[in-house]
Amino acid sequence: MTEIFDLAIIGGGPGGVAAGVYSARKKIKAILITECFRGQSAVSSDIQNWIGDISVSGEELHNRLEKHLKHYSKDILIKEKETVINITKSNGVFNIKTDKSEYGAKTILITTGNIRKKIQVKGAEEFEGKGITYCASCDGPMYGDMDVAVIGGGNSAFESAAQLSAYAKTVTIIQRSDFKAEPMMMEKVLANPKVKGVTNVEMLEIKGDKFVTGIIYKDKKTGEIIELPVSGIFVEIGSNPSVDFIEHGLVELNEREEIIIDPKNQKTNTPGIWAAGDCTNGLYRQNNIAVGDAVKAVEDIYRYLKS
Ligand SMILES: Cc1cc2nc3c(=O)[nH]c(=O)nc-3n(C[C@H](O)[C@H](O)[C@H](O)COP(=O)(O)OP(=O)(O)OC[C@H]3O[C@@H](n4cnc5c(N)ncnc54)[C@H](O)[C@@H]3O)c2cc1C
């Protein structure tokens, strides 16, 4: 018989950590299961809107979040490097299956955030991890003095380009329509002579041998086919909610696969399951919001468990 917890928190980003700290302090018998203690902004070189810090790197912020939660490791069971793959319910108890074990819980809080979208173009699957990557701050240093491209045109793409310009010989930002990043950020990044922006592009193929050697794209305005030699491709085209482990019908999802919650208390349509942060249909995606939503959920779960 698997041990039954009062609460299972899934995810170790800002939302999951906040929920873990609150439930430990409330002495809820809880388990937190996460692949890692890195939320999406862990890759940011400079976060300037984390309340209480004028500026903090993503790495530093996430180290502090992890440390804060682990301060309570006597009061909450922490399982990291573990991926939840399935949740079922029987006899009023949820069974959470991971790639390593199984756990029982009376309530669940899902804070699994988002995962990156992949590019759909010839060669993309073949060169995944062989020059195609998703993290400028993690992998950027490997492309020292090389030509690289960033695919995308939002803030994340420009942020990655700024980071990459510190190492790479050239950085080309390739976007299928117009750029959508904040004007001030675009101006600053494109002012760097190493960085070039190309808009209205149709990607045709990623070429390579053992590793990426280039991108073939069509200029949608002129119809010209261009081959851009690059050794690295950093993909920044958005993300999808990380909800693969949710089987059809467990909780209601919208057309974008976001978990539908009641914004008053973060409840899903399934009694006993709450969700918070970027995996939900909440309108805004921010660290502070994920934290606040998760705290709201734990307050509600505490009430539910006591009632
Ligand atoms: C490049 C970038 C920069 C950003 N900069 C800022 C910023 O400056 N300020 C700001 O406020 N926001 C910023 N954001 C947004 C912010 O990062 C998110 O709103 C926030 O991370 C959401 O937190 P979360 O806890 O909901 O999810 P996430 O941060 O996505 O964390 C999800 C966690 O769940 C884990 N997980 C996922 N699936 C499973 C599974 N099946 N089993 C176990 N664990 C799982 C993951 O490993 C991860 O630990 C940025 C986002 C990006 C992409």
The ligand as an SDF file (V2000), in Angstrom:
LIG
                    3D

 53 58  0  0  0  0  0  0  0  0999 V2000
   12.7860   33.2880  -20.8320 C   0  0  0  0  0  0  0  0  0  0  0  0
   11.7270   33.6590  -19.8050 C   0  0  0  0  0  0  0  0  0  0  0  0
   11.9160   34.7900  -19.0110 C   0  0  0  0  0  0  0  0  0  0  0  0
   10.9520   35.1440  -18.0550 C   0  0  0  0  0  0  0  0  0  0  0  0
   11.1720   36.2560  -17.3020 N   0  0  0  0  0  0  0  0  0  0  0  0
   10.2860   36.5930  -16.3410 C   0  0  0  0  0  0  0  0  0  0  0  0
   10.5140   37.7370  -15.5260 C   0  0  0  0  0  0  0  0  0  0  0  0
   11.4890   38.4760  -15.7010 O   0  0  0  0  0  0  0  0  0  0  0  0
    9.6000   38.0020  -14.5540 N   0  0  0  0  0  0  0  0  0  0  0  0
    8.4860   37.2310  -14.3400 C   0  0  0  0  0  0  0  0  0  0  0  0
    7.7280   37.5060  -13.4110 O   0  0  0  0  0  0  0  0  0  0  0  0
    8.2460   36.1560  -15.1080 N   0  0  0  0  0  0  0  0  0  0  0  0
    9.1050   35.8170  -16.1130 C   0  0  0  0  0  0  0  0  0  0  0  0
    8.8490   34.7440  -16.9060 N   0  0  0  0  0  0  0  0  0  0  0  0
    7.6060   33.9740  -16.6710 C   0  0  0  0  0  0  0  0  0  0  0  0
    7.8010   33.0360  -15.4730 C   0  0  0  0  0  0  0  0  0  0  0  0
    9.0000   32.3110  -15.6520 O   0  0  0  0  0  0  0  0  0  0  0  0
    6.6230   32.0960  -15.3250 C   0  0  0  0  0  0  0  0  0  0  0  0
    5.4280   32.8200  -15.2060 O   0  0  0  0  0  0  0  0  0  0  0  0
    6.8140   31.2050  -14.0910 C   0  0  0  0  0  0  0  0  0  0  0  0
    7.9760   30.4130  -14.2350 O   0  0  0  0  0  0  0  0  0  0  0  0
    5.6150   30.3030  -13.8690 C   0  0  0  0  0  0  0  0  0  0  0  0
    5.8930   29.4940  -12.7690 O   0  0  0  0  0  0  0  0  0  0  0  0
    5.2300   28.0560  -12.5570 P   0  0  0  0  0  0  0  0  0  0  0  0
    5.6570   27.6030  -11.2050 O   0  0  0  0  0  0  0  0  0  0  0  0
    3.7950   28.1180  -12.8880 O   0  0  0  0  0  0  0  0  0  0  0  0
    5.8480   27.1020  -13.6920 O   0  0  0  0  0  0  0  0  0  0  0  0
    7.3080   26.7900  -14.1800 P   0  0  0  0  0  0  0  0  0  0  0  0
    8.2380   27.8710  -13.8580 O   0  0  0  0  0  0  0  0  0  0  0  0
    7.1570   26.3910  -15.6100 O   0  0  0  0  0  0  0  0  0  0  0  0
    7.7370   25.5060  -13.3310 O   0  0  0  0  0  0  0  0  0  0  0  0
    7.1670   24.2440  -13.5830 C   0  0  0  0  0  0  0  0  0  0  0  0
    7.8840   23.2020  -12.7690 C   0  0  0  0  0  0  0  0  0  0  0  0
    7.2060   21.9540  -12.8960 O   0  0  0  0  0  0  0  0  0  0  0  0
    8.1230   20.9080  -13.1940 C   0  0  0  0  0  0  0  0  0  0  0  0
    7.3940   19.9040  -13.9710 N   0  0  0  0  0  0  0  0  0  0  0  0
    6.7880   20.0590  -15.1720 C   0  0  0  0  0  0  0  0  0  0  0  0
    6.1780   18.9190  -15.5520 N   0  0  0  0  0  0  0  0  0  0  0  0
    6.4030   18.0190  -14.5510 C   0  0  0  0  0  0  0  0  0  0  0  0
    6.0290   16.6540  -14.3430 C   0  0  0  0  0  0  0  0  0  0  0  0
    5.2800   15.9850  -15.2270 N   0  0  0  0  0  0  0  0  0  0  0  0
    6.4500   16.0330  -13.2140 N   0  0  0  0  0  0  0  0  0  0  0  0
    7.2010   16.7000  -12.3040 C   0  0  0  0  0  0  0  0  0  0  0  0
    7.5670   17.9940  -12.4450 N   0  0  0  0  0  0  0  0  0  0  0  0
    7.1790   18.6390  -13.5540 C   0  0  0  0  0  0  0  0  0  0  0  0
    9.2320   21.6150  -13.9580 C   0  0  0  0  0  0  0  0  0  0  0  0
   10.4380   20.8740  -13.9060 O   0  0  0  0  0  0  0  0  0  0  0  0
    9.3240   22.9440  -13.2030 C   0  0  0  0  0  0  0  0  0  0  0  0
   10.1050   22.7810  -12.0540 O   0  0  0  0  0  0  0  0  0  0  0  0
    9.7780   34.3700  -17.8760 C   0  0  0  0  0  0  0  0  0  0  0  0
    9.5790   33.2390  -18.6940 C   0  0  0  0  0  0  0  0  0  0  0  0
   10.5260   32.8800  -19.6420 C   0  0  0  0  0  0  0  0  0  0  0  0
   10.2990   31.6770  -20.5200 C   0  0  0  0  0  0  0  0  0  0  0  0
  1  2  1  0
  2  3  1  0
  2 52  2  0
  3  4  2  0
  4  5  1  0
  4 50  1  0
  5  6  2  0
  6  7  1  0
  6 13  1  0
  7  8  2  0
  7  9  1  0
  9 10  1  0
 10 11  2  0
 10 12  1  0
 12 13  2  0
 13 14  1  0
 14 15  1  0
 14 50  1  0
 15 16  1  0
 16 17  1  0
 16 18  1  0
 18 19  1  0
 18 20  1  0
 20 21  1  0
 20 22  1  0
 22 23  1  0
 23 24  1  0
 24 25  2  0
 24 26  1  0
 24 27  1  0
 27 28  1  0
 28 29  2  0
 28 30  1  0
 28 31  1  0
 31 32  1  0
 32 33  1  0
 33 34  1  0
 33 48  1  0
 34 35  1  0
 35 36  1  0
 35 46  1  0
 36 37  1  0
 36 45  1  0
 37 38  2  0
 38 39  1  0
 39 40  1  0
 39 45  2  0
 40 41  1  0
 40 42  2  0
 42 43  1  0
 43 44  2  0
 44 45  1  0
 46 47  1  0
 46 48  1  0
 48 49  1  0
 50 51  2  0
 51 52  1  0
 52 53  1  0
M  END
$$$$
